[in-house]
Amino acid sequence: MSNPLRSLLEEPRPSPPPVRVWRDWALLAVVLFFGVLEGVLRDDLSLPWLAVVVTVGLTPVLLWRRTHPLAMVVTAFGVVTVIDLCLITFGAPALDVYTMLYFLLLAYALVRWGSGREAVAGLAVILFSGTVAFIGSWTGIGDAIGGVGILMSAFALGWAVRSQHGARERRLEQVKSDERVLLARELHDTVAHHVSAIAIQAQAGRALAATNPSSPLEALEVIEVEASRTLAEMRAMVRVLRNGAPVDYAPQPGVADLERLAGASPAGPRVAISVSGDLAALPAAIDAAVFRIAQEAVTNARRHARNATVIDVRVVGDRSMVNLVVRDDGDPRPADPAPEAGFGLTGMVERALLLGGVCQAGPGPGRGWAVTATLPRTVPA
């Protein structure tokens, strides 16, 4: 078996299809209406009652075309093929119902939502059914070529949409992976800090043991605290490094560097920074996450906010949490961001989740866009 064919047969199904929505029921109603209307108005149908029964009776396959693409193709095209073979046997023309063009949606769904094996099997069923239909109602080579062309267009469109969505999903996964790498780099800084503190306290305890008998006990207490923090940070780093990505260990900016965002661009809306509450002694990962999320939110606001005059960045800390809010006063924007903004939002959400927090983005109250994040003061183990 050649490599391209093997790759096609081993192609898995894409991500789970969307749930049935109102548009599916609307489509079903439209097909039912035109199926009945065609059976009533067309006077060139040899068996109009049969045409209506088959066309209307098979419309429910549209409701399961995404979740069971091969089964729906086999059901619809198989039933029509059996009926056409019976009609041809008794000397009658095959079914020729215009409303059955909705079968193209089944061909599209087969390629869009089916696995490679399902697509190959469904293609064989469709080609056999089409061949029987052409034989039973032959109208010339031109119509045959046109029918094949339309069918291939449905397959091509399904493959194109599938490829586009696959590329977007891979891009989103890459964004999540990159965010894990950045977080692991920041956790490394924290672990290195704690280990250094442990080493210093151990050396101090040994040096002062002869002159100050209580110094080793004090050193052990500090070492215990630092060791507990180190273990938590190391567990978190192992968790985010499960993908095995390489890490660059350069120092990362934090809350103290937020003022950089105010002067990052001389043009565009003004950036106002407000920092309040208890933000001292934040873990390096949390500290860097606040800056990263704020930076991404400000960048998106500068790119996508229309007629904005100010971008407000507020960070408030307390004993257990750190809250970040970034708002702009631009024109209202749709709930679904642009693809580029969506990738950035994916990274922010992933970083917050890895640290045990949450990050959300959406239209602000009245105007503009708002990004809110809540992060714990401790990194989860």
N, C-alpha and C positions, 0 to 999 in steps of 0.2 A: 504494500500500500504506500502510495507516494506521501511525502510529508504534508503538502497542502491539504490533501483529502483527509489524512489522519488528524491534522489540526482542526479541520472543519467538524469532523465527527466528534472530537473531544471537546468542542466548544461548549461550556456550560451555559445554563440559563443566566440571563442578566439578573440584576437586583429584583427583588419581589415587585410584581406589577402593582400599579395603584388600585385602590379599592374602587368598586363600582360607584359611579357618580351619576348625577342627574342627567348629564349629557348622553349617557348610555341609554337611559329610558327614553329620552327625546329622540335619539336615533332610531330606536325600536319602533316608536310611534310613527315616525316619518316613513320608515320602510313599510310598515303595515298599511298605512294610508295609500301610498303609491302602488303597492302590490294589489290591493283591492281595486283601486281606480283603474289600473291598467287592464285587469281582468274584465272589468265592466265596459270600458270604452274601446278596447282593441277588438276589431272584427276579423282580424287575420289569424287569430289563435285557433288552432284546430280543436283543442280541448281547453276552453277557458276556465272551466271549473277546476280541472286538474292543475292548471298553471297557478291559480289563486291558492289552492290548498297547499301546494308544494312551497310556493314563495312565502306565504304567510306562516306555514307550519315550521319552516326552518329559521325564521327570524330570531327565535330565542338564542340561537348559537352566538349571536353578537354579544350577549351578556357575559359569556365565558370565554371569549376569544383571547383574552390576555392570560388568564390563569390556566386554561387548558387549550392552547392553540392547536396542537396536533389532533386532539380528540374532536374539536369543533370542525376542523378541515375534513377529517375522515367522515364525520357525520353528514355535513352539508354536501360535499362533493360526492360522497359515496351514495347517498340517497338519490341525488340527481342522476348519477351514472346508471344506477339500477333502473330507474324509470326510463331513461333514454334508451337503454338496451331493450327494454320491453316494448317501447314504442317503435323502435326500428324493426324489431322482430315481426310486429304486426303491420308493418308498412307505413306507419305514421311518422311524421317528422319529429325530431327531438325537440325538447322544450326550448323555446326562444323567448324568454321573458326579460325585458329590459331592466326590471327592478332587481333582477338577480345580480346586477352589478355590485350589490353590497357584498358579494362573495370576495371581491377584491380586498375588502377589509380583513377577511380571514387570511388571505395570502400575506398581506402586510403584517398582521399580528403574528403569523407563524415565524417570520424572519425576525421581527422585532423582539418577541418575548420567548421564543422557543429555543431549545438547545440545538446543537449542530445536528445530532441524530434526528431530532424531531423535524428540523427543517428539510433534511434530505428525504425522509420518509414522506413528509407532507408534499414536497415537490413532486415526488413520484405519483402520489394520488391525484394531484391537481393536473399533471400532464396527461395521465390516463383518462381522467374525466373530460379534459378539453379535447382530446383526440376523439373520443366517442361523440362528443357534441358536434365537432366539425364534420364527422362522417354522417351523422344523422340529419344535419341541416346545412349542407354544403352550399355556400353562396359565392365561392370564388377564392382564388389564392390571395387576393388583396385583403379580403376580410379576415382570412386566416392569419396573415402576417400582422395585420393591425391588432387582432385579438391577442396574439402572442406578445406583441410589443407592449400592450397595456398591462398584461399580466407581469411581464418582466419589470415594468416601471413600478408596480406595486412592491415586488421583491426588492428592487433597488432602493426605493424610498424607505422600506423597513430596515434594510441594512445600514443605510446612511444615518437614520435616526439612532439606531442601536450603537453605531460607532461613535456618534457625537456624544451620546450619554455616557458611553464607556470611557471616552477620553476625559469627560468632566469628572466622573467618579475617580478615575486614576489620579487626576490633578488634586482632588479633594483629599485623597489618601496621602498624596505626597506632602500636601500642606500639613496634615496632621503629623506625619513622620518628621517633618522639619521642626515642628513645634516641640515634639518630644526630644529631639536632639538639642535644641536650645535650652530646654528645661533641664536636661541632664547636665549640660555644661554649667548651668548656674548652681545646680545641686552639688556639683564637684567642688565649686568654690566654698560652699558651706561646709562640706565634709572636711576639706583641707584645713579650714579655719579651726574647726573643733579638734581635729587631730593635733594640730600645732599647739592648741591650748592645753590638751592633755599632756603632751610631751614637756611643755614648759613647767606645768604644775608638778609633774613627777620629778623633774630635775631640781626644782626649788625645794620640794619636800626632802629629797636626799641631802641637798646641801645644807639645809637648816636643821636636820634631825639631831645633830650633835649639840647644838646650842639652844634649840627651842623644841622640846619634846612634843609640843602640841601641833607643830607645823605639819608633820606628816598626816595627821587626822584632817586638818583643814584642806590639805592638798587632795586627800582622798575624796572628800566631799565634793570639791570642784570637779575632780576627775569623773566621779559618778554622774554628775549632771551633764558634763560634756559628752561622756560616753553614750548616755541615753539619747541625747540629741543626734550624735553621730550615727547611731544605729538606725534611728528613724529616717535620717537623710539618706543613708546608704540603701535602705529598703526602698525608699521612693525612687532613688536613682536607678536601681535594678529594675523596678517596675516600668519606668519610662524608657529603659534601654533594651527592652525585650526584642525590638526589631533589629538590634545589632548594628545600628548606624554609627558611623564615626563621629566623634565629638571634638569640637574646638573649645579649649578651656580658657579663652580670653575673658577678662572681667566684663561684667555686664552693668549697664546703668540701672538706677533704681529711682525711688521716690525723690531723692535729693536732686536728681537730674531732670525733673519735670520742666524746670524753667527753660531748658533747651527747646522745648516744643513751642514756646512763645516766640522765639526768634528764628525758628526753622525756615521761614519763608517771609520775605519782606512784602510780598503781594498777597492778596486775598484777605479773608476775614481775620480779625484780631483774635489771638488765643489768650484767654484769661485763666490763670492757674490759681487755685485755692487749695491749700493743704492745712488741715486742722486735725485736732485730736491726738491720740496716742499712736505715734508712728515710729517710736524708737525701738531699736533692737528687733527689727523685722527679719525673719529668715531670708537669706539671699534669694531663694526661689520666689518667695512672695514679693519681695522688694522689686525684683526684676520684672515679675509678671505685671505689677501695677504699671510700670513704665511702658512695657511692651503693649499692653492693651490700650493704654492712653495714646501711645504713639500711633497705633493702627487706626484708632477711632478718629484722631485728629487728621491723619492723612486721608482717610475716606471722606471726612467732612470737607476738606479743602478740594478734593477732586469732584465730589458729587453734589455738594450743597449749592443750590442756586440762590443768588441774592442774599447770601448770609453775610452778616457784619461782624459776628462774634462767635467764637467756639469756647464754651465754658467747660473747664476741666476742674472737677471738685473731688478731692480725696479726703475721706474722714476715717480715722482709726479709733477703735476702742480696745478694750482688754481682750476681746475674742475675735473680732472681725476687722477687715479693711474694706471700705465701700468706695467705689469709683463710679462717677457719673460724668459722661462727656455729652454735651448737648450743643446743637447749633440752632440759630434762629432763621435758617433759610426757608425757602418755599417748601410746602408739604411734599414728601416723596412717597412713592408706592411702598407697600409693605415688603415686596420682593426686591432686594437690591440687585445692582448690576452684577454680572458674573465675577468681575474682578473684586468687587466689594464682598461678594459671597465667599470667595476664597479667603480673603482676609478675616472675615467674620468666623469662618470655620477654624482658623488658627487660634483666634481669641477664645472661642468656646472650648476648643480642645485643651488649651493651656489651663483655663479655669477648672475644667473637669478633672484634669490630672492632679491639680492641687487641692481638690476637694471643695471647690467653689462653683459658682454659676456665673455665666455671662450671657446677656441678652441684648438684642438690638431691634429697634423698630421705630416707627414714626413717633415723634415727640408730642407732648400735649399742646395742641394748637398749631405749632409750626416745627419745621426742621426734623432732625433725626436724633435719637438718643441711644447711647450705649451705656449699659449699667453692668457692673461686675461686683460680686461679693466674694471675698477670699478669706479663708481662716488665717489666723496668725501663726498656726503651726502646720507644717507639711505632714499630710497623712502618711503613715507607714504602709 
